[in-house]
Amino acid sequence: MISRLTDAVRNVLSRKQSYRRTFMNDQGDLTRDGEVVLADLRRFCRASSSTAIVSPISKTIDPLAMAMAEGRREVFLRVAAHLYINEKQVFSLTDEDKL
């Protein structure tokens, strides 16, 4: 039991390091490419806006579209959690082309 728990913790830590190597430099700062990708994901995943989506046909909140948007948002929040970036950093990401 303890061996499986140790393996699970090792796997989580390894995955976090993989996320950090993908988006960050050795000092733990977002790379320029990391910022561009996260800014795009922030917009696409609606990370800093409401996930309530109004149907253009019925003019009411579309629960299926909202569920899909929440799923996207959950993915962004997972990436942000692995990178240890805070809400202020998320809001500072812009869609400007930084390359």
Order of alpha helices (4+ residues) and beta strands (2+ residues): alpha-alpha-alpha-alpha
